[in-house]
Amino acid sequence: MATILLSDIQIRNTLLPGDLGYIAYLHGDLYSKECGYGLLFETYVLDGLKDFAREYDDSRDKIWICEHKGKIIGCLVAQHRGDQVQLRYFIFLPEYRGIGLGKYLMQEFVQFMQEKGFSHAYLWTTNEQHAAIALYSRFGFLLNEEKPSNSFGKPIVERRYDLTKSL
C-alpha cells in the first residue's frame, strides 16, 4: 500500500445510516483478530452504540468518522454523561495507525470538551491497549480505576482513565 498521509483522510461529524453498524463491525473484527475478544465484546459495543444513538444530542455529543477513498477507516465518539463527556469507540484500521490521526483526533476531542464546557472526561479501555494508553496519557488522562473482567470472552483488566481540564 502507498504511504498514507493524514491529509488523505476525510473526517465528517455527521452520522449516516450504516455508520453505527460499521463501527460495531470494526470493533468486533479487529479486537477478535488482535486481542482474541469474543462475541461478548461485540455485544458490549452494540449495547453502547444503541445507547449513544438513543441519547445523541448534537449540542453535547460529537462523532468523528474518518474516511479514506470513501471507506470508513476509523472513528472517535464524544458522548455526554451528565456534566462529563466519555471518550468512546476510538479505533482505526491497522494500516491507518501511526500517521498522526490518533493525535489529531485527541486534540479535536479536547477542543470539543473545552468548547462545550466539559471540565471532566473519562474513558474505559483494557490493560492490553498499550499504544492507546500511551496516547491518552500524553493528553493528560490519568488511571483512576482497574477491575478484572471476563466481559470480552477472556480474562482482562478494564481500566478507567480520567481527564480534568480547567475551563
OpenMM code with the backbone's topology and positions (N, CA, C; nanometers):
from openmm import Vec3, app, unit

residues = "MET ALA THR ILE LEU LEU SER ASP ILE GLN ILE ARG ASN THR LEU LEU PRO GLY ASP LEU GLY TYR ILE ALA TYR LEU HIS GLY ASP LEU TYR SER LYS GLU CYS GLY TYR GLY LEU LEU PHE GLU THR TYR VAL LEU ASP GLY LEU LYS ASP PHE ALA ARG GLU TYR ASP ASP SER ARG ASP LYS ILE TRP ILE CYS GLU HIS LYS GLY LYS ILE ILE GLY CYS LEU VAL ALA GLN HIS ARG GLY ASP GLN VAL GLN LEU ARG TYR PHE ILE PHE LEU PRO GLU TYR ARG GLY ILE GLY LEU GLY LYS TYR LEU MET GLN GLU PHE VAL GLN PHE MET GLN GLU LYS GLY PHE SER HIS ALA TYR LEU TRP THR THR ASN GLU GLN HIS ALA ALA ILE ALA LEU TYR SER ARG PHE GLY PHE LEU LEU ASN GLU GLU LYS PRO SER ASN SER PHE GLY LYS PRO ILE VAL GLU ARG ARG TYR ASP LEU THR LYS SER LEU".split()
positions = [
    Vec3(0.0841, -0.1176, 0.0000),
    Vec3(0.0000, 0.0000, 0.0000),
    Vec3(0.0884, 0.1237, 0.0000),
    Vec3(0.0473, 0.2255, -0.0760),
    Vec3(0.1203, 0.3516, -0.0801),
    Vec3(0.1143, 0.4185, 0.0562),
    Vec3(0.2095, 0.5061, 0.0790),
    Vec3(0.2112, 0.5798, 0.2041),
    Vec3(0.0845, 0.6645, 0.2159),
    Vec3(0.0214, 0.6549, 0.3300),
    Vec3(-0.1000, 0.7310, 0.3553),
    Vec3(-0.0629, 0.8504, 0.4428),
    Vec3(-0.1098, 0.9655, 0.4045),
    Vec3(-0.0848, 1.0865, 0.4798),
    Vec3(-0.2112, 1.1288, 0.5531),
    Vec3(-0.1938, 1.1988, 0.6629),
    Vec3(-0.3085, 1.2500, 0.7370),
    Vec3(-0.3973, 1.3342, 0.6455),
    Vec3(-0.3366, 1.4072, 0.5525),
    Vec3(-0.4132, 1.4920, 0.4602),
    Vec3(-0.4985, 1.4101, 0.3628),
    Vec3(-0.4722, 1.2803, 0.3530),
    Vec3(-0.5519, 1.1921, 0.2665),
    Vec3(-0.6840, 1.1514, 0.3310),
    Vec3(-0.6979, 1.1764, 0.4612),
    Vec3(-0.8144, 1.1316, 0.5378),
    Vec3(-0.9192, 1.2430, 0.5433),
    Vec3(-1.0433, 1.2063, 0.5162),
    Vec3(-1.1550, 1.2992, 0.5319),
    Vec3(-1.2245, 1.2647, 0.6637),
    Vec3(-1.2643, 1.3683, 0.7361),
    Vec3(-1.3329, 1.3480, 0.8640),
    Vec3(-1.4666, 1.4201, 0.8572),
    Vec3(-1.5713, 1.3443, 0.8863),
    Vec3(-1.7040, 1.4061, 0.8911),
    Vec3(-1.7605, 1.3897, 1.0313),
    Vec3(-1.8482, 1.4818, 1.0660),
    Vec3(-1.9051, 1.4843, 1.2004),
    Vec3(-2.0549, 1.4579, 1.2009),
    Vec3(-2.1049, 1.4022, 1.0941),
    Vec3(-2.2460, 1.3666, 1.0871),
    Vec3(-2.2597, 1.2153, 1.0795),
    Vec3(-2.3614, 1.1664, 1.1455),
    Vec3(-2.3919, 1.0232, 1.1401),
    Vec3(-2.4774, 0.9949, 1.0183),
    Vec3(-2.4418, 0.8905, 0.9464),
    Vec3(-2.5195, 0.8454, 0.8315),
    Vec3(-2.5701, 0.7044, 0.8587),
    Vec3(-2.6783, 0.6647, 0.7919),
    Vec3(-2.7258, 0.5272, 0.8074),
    Vec3(-2.6126, 0.4286, 0.7778),
    Vec3(-2.5987, 0.3308, 0.8650),
    Vec3(-2.4956, 0.2286, 0.8496),
    Vec3(-2.3691, 0.2549, 0.9290),
    Vec3(-2.3459, 0.3810, 0.9703),
    Vec3(-2.2227, 0.4138, 1.0435),
    Vec3(-2.2098, 0.3349, 1.1732),
    Vec3(-2.3148, 0.3328, 1.2534),
    Vec3(-2.3053, 0.2663, 1.3839),
    Vec3(-2.2846, 0.1155, 1.3677),
    Vec3(-2.3512, 0.0575, 1.2699),
    Vec3(-2.3303, -0.0846, 1.2428),
    Vec3(-2.1875, -0.1130, 1.2003),
    Vec3(-2.1316, -0.0247, 1.1193),
    Vec3(-1.9943, -0.0446, 1.0740),
    Vec3(-1.8952, -0.0259, 1.1891),
    Vec3(-1.9230, 0.0689, 1.2791),
    Vec3(-1.8366, 0.0873, 1.3962),
    Vec3(-1.8368, -0.0401, 1.4808),
    Vec3(-1.9539, -0.1000, 1.4980),
    Vec3(-1.9626, -0.2263, 1.5728),
    Vec3(-1.8835, -0.3356, 1.5004),
    Vec3(-1.8971, -0.3422, 1.3686),
    Vec3(-1.8232, -0.4417, 1.2901),
    Vec3(-1.6724, -0.4227, 1.3083),
    Vec3(-1.6241, -0.2984, 1.2954),
    Vec3(-1.4804, -0.2722, 1.3111),
    Vec3(-1.4306, -0.3218, 1.4461),
    Vec3(-1.5033, -0.2892, 1.5510),
    Vec3(-1.4628, -0.3320, 1.6852),
    Vec3(-1.4616, -0.4842, 1.6968),
    Vec3(-1.5703, -0.5472, 1.6548),
    Vec3(-1.5786, -0.6934, 1.6647),
    Vec3(-1.4680, -0.7616, 1.5866),
    Vec3(-1.4475, -0.7178, 1.4633),
    Vec3(-1.3485, -0.7803, 1.3754),
    Vec3(-1.2053, -0.7566, 1.4237),
    Vec3(-1.1696, -0.6307, 1.4473),
    Vec3(-1.0313, -0.6001, 1.4857),
    Vec3(-0.9940, -0.6561, 1.6223),
    Vec3(-1.0821, -0.6401, 1.7209),
    Vec3(-1.0470, -0.6878, 1.8541),
    Vec3(-1.0475, -0.8401, 1.8627),
    Vec3(-1.1238, -0.9048, 1.7781),
    Vec3(-1.1166, -1.0506, 1.7712),
    Vec3(-0.9800, -1.0939, 1.7179),
    Vec3(-0.9373, -1.0311, 1.6093),
    Vec3(-0.8086, -1.0653, 1.5463),
    Vec3(-0.6892, -1.0251, 1.6319),
    Vec3(-0.6945, -0.9047, 1.6902),
    Vec3(-0.5782, -0.8509, 1.7586),
    Vec3(-0.5688, -0.8901, 1.9057),
    Vec3(-0.6843, -0.9149, 1.9706),
    Vec3(-0.6831, -0.9374, 2.1150),
    Vec3(-0.7523, -1.0664, 2.1570),
    Vec3(-0.8176, -1.1339, 2.0642),
    Vec3(-0.8872, -1.2566, 2.0986),
    Vec3(-1.0189, -1.2349, 2.1711),
    Vec3(-1.0776, -1.1143, 2.1583),
    Vec3(-1.2066, -1.0881, 2.2210),
    Vec3(-1.3157, -1.1621, 2.1440),
    Vec3(-1.4198, -1.2029, 2.2145),
    Vec3(-1.5264, -1.2813, 2.1543),
    Vec3(-1.6528, -1.2009, 2.1294),
    Vec3(-1.7604, -1.2742, 2.1091),
    Vec3(-1.8892, -1.2124, 2.0804),
    Vec3(-1.9409, -1.1269, 2.1949),
    Vec3(-1.9014, -1.1591, 2.3176),
    Vec3(-1.9443, -1.0767, 2.4309),
    Vec3(-1.8953, -0.9326, 2.4168),
    Vec3(-1.7764, -0.9162, 2.3605),
    Vec3(-1.7237, -0.7816, 2.3388),
    Vec3(-1.8078, -0.7075, 2.2356),
    Vec3(-1.8410, -0.7757, 2.1272),
    Vec3(-1.9230, -0.7115, 2.0246),
    Vec3(-2.0607, -0.6749, 2.0799),
    Vec3(-2.1153, -0.7589, 2.1658),
    Vec3(-2.2426, -0.7291, 2.2312),
    Vec3(-2.2299, -0.6036, 2.3165),
    Vec3(-2.1201, -0.5928, 2.3890),
    Vec3(-2.0927, -0.4748, 2.4718),
    Vec3(-2.0894, -0.3482, 2.3847),
    Vec3(-2.0200, -0.3563, 2.2717),
    Vec3(-2.0099, -0.2422, 2.1801),
    Vec3(-2.1482, -0.2072, 2.1248),
    Vec3(-2.2226, -0.3073, 2.0826),
    Vec3(-2.3562, -0.2824, 2.0274),
    Vec3(-2.4488, -0.2183, 2.1304),
    Vec3(-2.4426, -0.2642, 2.2544),
    Vec3(-2.5240, -0.2040, 2.3607),
    Vec3(-2.4897, -0.0560, 2.3783),
    Vec3(-2.3619, -0.0252, 2.3801),
    Vec3(-2.3185, 0.1132, 2.3960),
    Vec3(-2.3579, 0.2004, 2.2784),
    Vec3(-2.3450, 0.1470, 2.1571),
    Vec3(-2.3835, 0.2227, 2.0384),
    Vec3(-2.5335, 0.2475, 2.0350),
    Vec3(-2.6105, 0.1503, 2.0820),
    Vec3(-2.7567, 0.1679, 2.0911),
    Vec3(-2.7875, 0.2843, 2.1844),
    Vec3(-2.7232, 0.2875, 2.3010),
    Vec3(-2.7446, 0.3968, 2.3955),
    Vec3(-2.7014, 0.5308, 2.3352),
    Vec3(-2.5881, 0.5314, 2.2674),
    Vec3(-2.5401, 0.6544, 2.2041),
    Vec3(-2.6427, 0.7049, 2.1020),
    Vec3(-2.6939, 0.6165, 2.0189),
    Vec3(-2.7909, 0.6566, 1.9166),
    Vec3(-2.9185, 0.7124, 1.9800),
    Vec3(-2.9647, 0.6494, 2.0850),
    Vec3(-3.0885, 0.6935, 2.1507),
    Vec3(-3.0716, 0.8245, 2.2266),
    Vec3(-2.9527, 0.8476, 2.2807),
    Vec3(-2.9280, 0.9653, 2.3645),
    Vec3(-2.8563, 1.0772, 2.2900),
    Vec3(-2.8276, 1.0567, 2.1619),
    Vec3(-2.7472, 1.1520, 2.0846),
    Vec3(-2.8078, 1.2919, 2.0881),
    Vec3(-2.7226, 1.3885, 2.1227),
    Vec3(-2.7617, 1.5288, 2.1295),
    Vec3(-2.6493, 1.6072, 2.0615),
    Vec3(-2.6759, 1.6579, 1.9422),
    Vec3(-2.5676, 1.7207, 1.8666),
    Vec3(-2.5117, 1.8469, 1.9321),
    Vec3(-2.5773, 1.8965, 2.0370),
    Vec3(-2.5215, 2.0102, 2.1094),
    Vec3(-2.4261, 1.9657, 2.2208),
    Vec3(-2.4256, 1.8349, 2.2532),
    Vec3(-2.3421, 1.7851, 2.3631),
    Vec3(-2.2581, 1.6630, 2.3264),
    Vec3(-2.2815, 1.6067, 2.2090),
    Vec3(-2.2092, 1.4880, 2.1630),
    Vec3(-2.1430, 1.5195, 2.0292),
    Vec3(-2.0413, 1.4420, 1.9954),
    Vec3(-1.9774, 1.4606, 1.8651),
    Vec3(-1.9191, 1.3281, 1.8197),
    Vec3(-1.9203, 1.3100, 1.6896),
    Vec3(-1.8601, 1.1909, 1.6304),
    Vec3(-1.7640, 1.2360, 1.5210),
    Vec3(-1.6536, 1.1679, 1.5129),
    Vec3(-1.5565, 1.1906, 1.4066),
    Vec3(-1.5478, 1.0602, 1.3277),
    Vec3(-1.6013, 1.0592, 1.2083),
    Vec3(-1.5935, 0.9430, 1.1195),
    Vec3(-1.4803, 0.9699, 1.0218),
    Vec3(-1.3801, 0.8854, 1.0236),
    Vec3(-1.2626, 0.9014, 0.9385),
    Vec3(-1.2786, 0.8136, 0.8154),
    Vec3(-1.2605, 0.8746, 0.6979),
    Vec3(-1.2770, 0.8022, 0.5723),
    Vec3(-1.1553, 0.8224, 0.4828),
    Vec3(-1.1276, 0.7211, 0.4060),
    Vec3(-1.0224, 0.7274, 0.3050),
    Vec3(-1.0772, 0.6636, 0.1784),
    Vec3(-1.0776, 0.7399, 0.0730),
    Vec3(-1.1309, 0.6923, -0.0560),
    Vec3(-1.2728, 0.6376, -0.0414),
    Vec3(-1.3548, 0.7082, 0.0389),
    Vec3(-1.4947, 0.6726, 0.0544),
    Vec3(-1.5234, 0.5575, 0.1483),
    Vec3(-1.4210, 0.5049, 0.2157),
    Vec3(-1.4379, 0.3919, 0.3073),
    Vec3(-1.4093, 0.4375, 0.4501),
    Vec3(-1.4948, 0.3986, 0.5444),
    Vec3(-1.4703, 0.4302, 0.6849),
    Vec3(-1.3487, 0.3503, 0.7325),
    Vec3(-1.2530, 0.4229, 0.7899),
    Vec3(-1.1293, 0.3577, 0.8361),
    Vec3(-1.1092, 0.3740, 0.9864),
    Vec3(-1.2001, 0.4477, 1.0515),
    Vec3(-1.1894, 0.4658, 1.1956),
    Vec3(-1.2861, 0.5706, 1.2456),
    Vec3(-1.2841, 0.5905, 1.3774),
    Vec3(-1.3756, 0.6885, 1.4359),
    Vec3(-1.3371, 0.7195, 1.5794),
    Vec3(-1.4057, 0.8182, 1.6318),
    Vec3(-1.3996, 0.8561, 1.7727),
    Vec3(-1.5345, 0.9174, 1.8073),
    Vec3(-1.5826, 0.8892, 1.9272),
    Vec3(-1.7097, 0.9428, 1.9747),
    Vec3(-1.6872, 1.0142, 2.1066),
    Vec3(-1.7474, 1.1331, 2.1192),
    Vec3(-1.7570, 1.2048, 2.2468),
    Vec3(-1.9032, 1.1976, 2.2876),
    Vec3(-1.9310, 1.1272, 2.3973),
    Vec3(-2.0691, 1.1068, 2.4424),
    Vec3(-2.0901, 1.1739, 2.5770),
    Vec3(-2.1879, 1.2629, 2.5827),
    Vec3(-2.2147, 1.3324, 2.7094),
    Vec3(-2.2676, 1.2333, 2.8125),
    Vec3(-2.2271, 1.2567, 2.9359),
    Vec3(-2.2703, 1.1774, 3.0516),
    Vec3(-2.2956, 1.2757, 3.1647),
    Vec3(-2.4118, 1.3390, 3.1607),
    Vec3(-2.4391, 1.4442, 3.2588),
    Vec3(-2.3468, 1.5616, 3.2344),
    Vec3(-2.2684, 1.6000, 3.3362),
    Vec3(-2.1763, 1.7124, 3.3207),
    Vec3(-2.0354, 1.6673, 3.2798),
    Vec3(-2.0233, 1.5406, 3.2390),
    Vec3(-1.8960, 1.4857, 3.1925),
    Vec3(-1.9117, 1.4407, 3.0472),
    Vec3(-1.7999, 1.4088, 2.9844),
    Vec3(-1.8032, 1.3535, 2.8493),
    Vec3(-1.7163, 1.2273, 2.8475),
    Vec3(-1.7669, 1.1255, 2.7804),
    Vec3(-1.6938, 0.9993, 2.7709),
    Vec3(-1.6343, 0.9848, 2.6315),
    Vec3(-1.5069, 0.9511, 2.6259),
    Vec3(-1.4384, 0.9208, 2.5007),
    Vec3(-1.4643, 0.7739, 2.4705),
    Vec3(-1.5202, 0.7451, 2.3504),
    Vec3(-1.5596, 0.6085, 2.3183),
    Vec3(-1.5282, 0.5756, 2.1721),
    Vec3(-1.5204, 0.4469, 2.1450),
    Vec3(-1.5130, 0.3927, 2.0083),
    Vec3(-1.3991, 0.4529, 1.9271),
    Vec3(-1.2839, 0.4660, 1.9897),
    Vec3(-1.1638, 0.5211, 1.9263),
    Vec3(-1.0913, 0.4048, 1.8598),
    Vec3(-1.0999, 0.3979, 1.7283),
    Vec3(-1.0477, 0.2815, 1.6577),
    Vec3(-1.0076, 0.3198, 1.5156),
    Vec3(-0.9034, 0.2543, 1.4646),
    Vec3(-0.8598, 0.2703, 1.3257),
    Vec3(-0.8196, 0.1352, 1.2699),
    Vec3(-0.8391, 0.1197, 1.1408),
    Vec3(-0.7831, 0.0026, 1.0743),
    Vec3(-0.6312, 0.0080, 1.0905),
    Vec3(-0.5656, -0.1067, 1.1028),
    Vec3(-0.4206, -0.1081, 1.1310),
    Vec3(-0.3358, -0.0263, 1.0339),
    Vec3(-0.3700, -0.0260, 0.9077),
    Vec3(-0.2879, 0.0456, 0.8091),
    Vec3(-0.2975, 0.1978, 0.8221),
    Vec3(-0.3860, 0.2471, 0.9071),
    Vec3(-0.4016, 0.3913, 0.9282),
    Vec3(-0.3473, 0.4356, 1.0640),
    Vec3(-0.2814, 0.3468, 1.1333),
    Vec3(-0.2200, 0.3817, 1.2606),
    Vec3(-0.0801, 0.4365, 1.2348),
    Vec3(-0.0369, 0.5261, 1.3212),
    Vec3(0.0989, 0.5787, 1.3102),
    Vec3(0.1155, 0.6930, 1.2119),
    Vec3(0.0061, 0.7511, 1.1615),
    Vec3(0.0169, 0.8634, 1.0677),
    Vec3(-0.0219, 0.9966, 1.1324),
    Vec3(-0.0506, 0.9935, 1.2633),
    Vec3(-0.0880, 1.1150, 1.3342),
    Vec3(-0.2374, 1.1354, 1.3489),
    Vec3(-0.3159, 1.0413, 1.2996),
    Vec3(-0.4609, 1.0545, 1.3065),
    Vec3(-0.5116, 1.0479, 1.4505),
    Vec3(-0.4572, 0.9572, 1.5294),
    Vec3(-0.4976, 0.9461, 1.6696),
    Vec3(-0.4683, 1.0736, 1.7466),
    Vec3(-0.3496, 1.1281, 1.7281),
    Vec3(-0.3122, 1.2528, 1.7948),
    Vec3(-0.4053, 1.3660, 1.7508),
    Vec3(-0.4330, 1.3740, 1.6220),
    Vec3(-0.5213, 1.4771, 1.5703),
    Vec3(-0.6603, 1.4667, 1.6343),
    Vec3(-0.7152, 1.3455, 1.6399),
    Vec3(-0.8485, 1.3281, 1.6976),
    Vec3(-0.8502, 1.3551, 1.8479),
    Vec3(-0.7442, 1.3224, 1.9170),
    Vec3(-0.7370, 1.3545, 2.0598),
    Vec3(-0.7375, 1.5064, 2.0789),
    Vec3(-0.6662, 1.5795, 1.9936),
    Vec3(-0.6684, 1.7253, 2.0009),
    Vec3(-0.8097, 1.7769, 1.9746),
    Vec3(-0.8771, 1.7192, 1.8773),
    Vec3(-1.0151, 1.7567, 1.8458),
    Vec3(-1.1071, 1.7284, 1.9648),
    Vec3(-1.0874, 1.6131, 2.0284),
    Vec3(-1.1701, 1.5757, 2.1431),
    Vec3(-1.1536, 1.6767, 2.2567),
    Vec3(-1.0295, 1.7096, 2.2902),
    Vec3(-1.0029, 1.8037, 2.3998),
    Vec3(-1.0592, 1.9415, 2.3652),
    Vec3(-1.0455, 1.9832, 2.2406),
    Vec3(-1.1024, 2.1113, 2.1979),
    Vec3(-1.2549, 2.1096, 2.2102),
    Vec3(-1.3194, 2.0008, 2.1670),
    Vec3(-1.4647, 1.9864, 2.1796),
    Vec3(-1.5057, 1.9931, 2.3268),
    Vec3(-1.4331, 1.9211, 2.4081),
    Vec3(-1.4607, 1.9179, 2.5523),
    Vec3(-1.4612, 2.0594, 2.6101),
    Vec3(-1.3607, 2.1365, 2.5753),
    Vec3(-1.3491, 2.2717, 2.6281),
    Vec3(-1.4548, 2.3646, 2.5684),
    Vec3(-1.4809, 2.3524, 2.4378),
    Vec3(-1.5822, 2.4363, 2.3731),
    Vec3(-1.7204, 2.4136, 2.4337),
    Vec3(-1.7503, 2.2911, 2.4733),
    Vec3(-1.8819, 2.2583, 2.5268),
    Vec3(-1.8904, 2.2742, 2.6779),
    Vec3(-1.7812, 2.3150, 2.7391),
    Vec3(-1.7826, 2.3427, 2.8824),
    Vec3(-1.7708, 2.2199, 2.9714),
    Vec3(-1.7198, 2.1106, 2.9178),
    Vec3(-1.6954, 1.9914, 2.9996),
    Vec3(-1.5585, 2.0060, 3.0645),
    Vec3(-1.5538, 2.0037, 3.1975),
    Vec3(-1.4238, 2.0099, 3.2655),
    Vec3(-1.3701, 1.8711, 3.2958),
    Vec3(-1.4545, 1.7685, 3.2756),
    Vec3(-1.4125, 1.6319, 3.3077),
    Vec3(-1.4505, 1.5359, 3.1947),
    Vec3(-1.3539, 1.4532, 3.1580),
    Vec3(-1.3763, 1.3476, 3.0598),
    Vec3(-1.3222, 1.2173, 3.1158),
    Vec3(-1.3753, 1.1074, 3.0670),
    Vec3(-1.3233, 0.9772, 3.1071),
    Vec3(-1.3380, 0.8788, 2.9917),
    Vec3(-1.2693, 0.7686, 3.0051),
    Vec3(-1.2769, 0.6605, 2.9077),
    Vec3(-1.2493, 0.5293, 2.9782),
    Vec3(-1.2967, 0.4226, 2.9175),
    Vec3(-1.2645, 0.2870, 2.9619),
    Vec3(-1.1861, 0.2181, 2.8513),
    Vec3(-1.0842, 0.1451, 2.8903),
    Vec3(-1.0069, 0.0651, 2.7970),
    Vec3(-0.9620, -0.0603, 2.8713),
    Vec3(-0.8731, -0.1367, 2.8102),
    Vec3(-0.8206, -0.2552, 2.8780),
    Vec3(-0.6693, -0.2447, 2.8897),
    Vec3(-0.6146, -0.3248, 2.9774),
    Vec3(-0.4703, -0.3267, 3.0006),
    Vec3(-0.3913, -0.3656, 2.8757),
    Vec3(-0.4572, -0.4214, 2.7755),
    Vec3(-0.3888, -0.4671, 2.6540),
    Vec3(-0.3673, -0.3564, 2.5510),
    Vec3(-0.4285, -0.2419, 2.5699),
    Vec3(-0.4243, -0.1349, 2.4695),
    Vec3(-0.3083, -0.0383, 2.4958),
    Vec3(-0.1872, -0.0884, 2.4835),
    Vec3(-0.0674, -0.0131, 2.5213),
    Vec3(-0.0498, 0.1166, 2.4425),
    Vec3(-0.0636, 0.1117, 2.3107),
    Vec3(-0.0448, 0.2321, 2.2290),
    Vec3(-0.1507, 0.3362, 2.2617),
    Vec3(-0.2745, 0.2939, 2.2766),
    Vec3(-0.3828, 0.3874, 2.3089),
    Vec3(-0.3598, 0.4491, 2.4469),
    Vec3(-0.3207, 0.3680, 2.5436),
    Vec3(-0.2961, 0.4183, 2.6789),
    Vec3(-0.1834, 0.5215, 2.6776),
    Vec3(-0.0803, 0.4978, 2.5990),
    Vec3(0.0293, 0.5947, 2.5886),
    Vec3(-0.0217, 0.7274, 2.5320),
    Vec3(-0.1084, 0.7209, 2.4322),
    Vec3(-0.1651, 0.8420, 2.3734),
    Vec3(-0.2543, 0.9144, 2.4745),
    Vec3(-0.3399, 0.8407, 2.5421),
    Vec3(-0.4275, 0.9023, 2.6428),
    Vec3(-0.3435, 0.9710, 2.7503),
    Vec3(-0.2389, 0.9049, 2.7931),
    Vec3(-0.1525, 0.9612, 2.8976),
    Vec3(-0.0853, 1.0893, 2.8505),
    Vec3(-0.0419, 1.0937, 2.7254),
    Vec3(0.0202, 1.2157, 2.6711),
    Vec3(-0.0767, 1.3337, 2.6732),
    Vec3(-0.2060, 1.3050, 2.6673),
    Vec3(-0.3066, 1.4111, 2.6697),
    Vec3(-0.3578, 1.4399, 2.8107),
    Vec3(-0.2974, 1.3770, 2.9106),
    Vec3(-0.3290, 1.4095, 3.0491),
    Vec3(-0.4292, 1.3189, 3.1172),
    Vec3(-0.4754, 1.2140, 3.0497),
    Vec3(-0.5647, 1.1184, 3.1149),
    Vec3(-0.4853, 1.0399, 3.2186),
    Vec3(-0.5437, 1.0238, 3.3366),
    Vec3(-0.4787, 0.9511, 3.4459),
    Vec3(-0.5598, 0.8278, 3.4837),
    Vec3(-0.4891, 0.7194, 3.5103),
    Vec3(-0.5536, 0.5957, 3.5542),
    Vec3(-0.6232, 0.6206, 3.6866),
    Vec3(-0.7518, 0.5853, 3.6939),
    Vec3(-0.8309, 0.6106, 3.8136),
    Vec3(-0.8897, 0.4837, 3.8735),
    Vec3(-0.9063, 0.3802, 3.7921),
    Vec3(-0.9714, 0.2582, 3.8410),
    Vec3(-0.9291, 0.1395, 3.7543),
    Vec3(-0.9158, 0.0250, 3.8189),
    Vec3(-0.8902, -0.1005, 3.7484),
    Vec3(-0.9834, -0.2067, 3.8047),
    Vec3(-1.0324, -0.2940, 3.7168),
    Vec3(-1.1157, -0.4039, 3.7642),
    Vec3(-1.0995, -0.5231, 3.6711),
    Vec3(-1.0845, -0.6411, 3.7299),
    Vec3(-1.0775, -0.7611, 3.6462),
    Vec3(-1.2121, -0.7856, 3.5796),
    Vec3(-1.2068, -0.8410, 3.4591),
    Vec3(-1.3298, -0.8621, 3.3834),
    Vec3(-1.3172, -0.9853, 3.2947),
    Vec3(-1.4299, -1.0516, 3.2755),
    Vec3(-1.4405, -1.1600, 3.1776),
    Vec3(-1.5449, -1.1240, 3.0723),
    Vec3(-1.5761, -0.9960, 3.0631),
    Vec3(-1.6846, -0.9491, 2.9773),
    Vec3(-1.6559, -0.9564, 2.8279),
    Vec3(-1.5320, -0.9769, 2.7896),
    Vec3(-1.4977, -0.9735, 2.6477),
    Vec3(-1.4588, -1.1107, 2.5934),
    Vec3(-1.4911, -1.2161, 2.6683),
    Vec3(-1.4632, -1.3505, 2.6201),
    Vec3(-1.3314, -1.4072, 2.6678),
    Vec3(-1.2585, -1.3308, 2.7488),
    Vec3(-1.1338, -1.3791, 2.8086),
    Vec3(-1.1023, -1.2894, 2.9270),
    Vec3(-1.0214, -1.3374, 3.0204),
    Vec3(-0.9877, -1.2539, 3.1368),
    Vec3(-0.9005, -1.1350, 3.0954),
    Vec3(-0.9409, -1.0152, 3.1372),
    Vec3(-0.8657, -0.8922, 3.1117),
    Vec3(-0.8797, -0.8019, 3.2339),
    Vec3(-0.8124, -0.6897, 3.2285),
    Vec3(-0.8298, -0.5865, 3.3296),
    Vec3(-0.8838, -0.4630, 3.2578),
    Vec3(-1.0031, -0.4187, 3.2981),
    Vec3(-1.0585, -0.2953, 3.2444),
    Vec3(-1.0015, -0.1793, 3.3246),
    Vec3(-0.9733, -0.0701, 3.2540),
    Vec3(-0.9144, 0.0464, 3.3175),
    Vec3(-0.9933, 0.1719, 3.2834),
    Vec3(-1.0148, 0.2539, 3.3843),
    Vec3(-1.0784, 0.3838, 3.3637),
    Vec3(-0.9721, 0.4915, 3.3758),
    Vec3(-0.9702, 0.5808, 3.2779),
    Vec3(-0.8814, 0.6960, 3.2773),
    Vec3(-0.9658, 0.8223, 3.2801),
    Vec3(-0.9210, 0.9212, 3.3564),
    Vec3(-0.9940, 1.0476, 3.3710),
    Vec3(-0.9052, 1.1648, 3.3330),
    Vec3(-0.9707, 1.2683, 3.2814),
    Vec3(-0.9032, 1.3924, 3.2425),
    Vec3(-0.9844, 1.5078, 3.2994),
    Vec3(-0.9169, 1.5974, 3.3710),
    Vec3(-0.9812, 1.7177, 3.4221),
    Vec3(-0.9111, 1.8370, 3.3624),
    Vec3(-0.9894, 1.9271, 3.3056),
    Vec3(-0.9365, 2.0487, 3.2430),
    Vec3(-1.0014, 2.1694, 3.3086),
    Vec3(-0.9218, 2.2717, 3.3307),
    Vec3(-0.9771, 2.3986, 3.3803),
    Vec3(-1.0496, 2.4668, 3.2655),
    Vec3(-1.1633, 2.5246, 3.2982),
    Vec3(-1.2397, 2.5969, 3.1952),
    Vec3(-1.2058, 2.7442, 3.1943),
] * unit.nanometer
topology = app.Topology()
chain = topology.addChain("A")
for resn in residues:
    res = topology.addResidue(resn, chain)
    for name in ("N", "CA", "C"):
        topology.addAtom(name, app.Element.getBySymbol(name[0]), res)
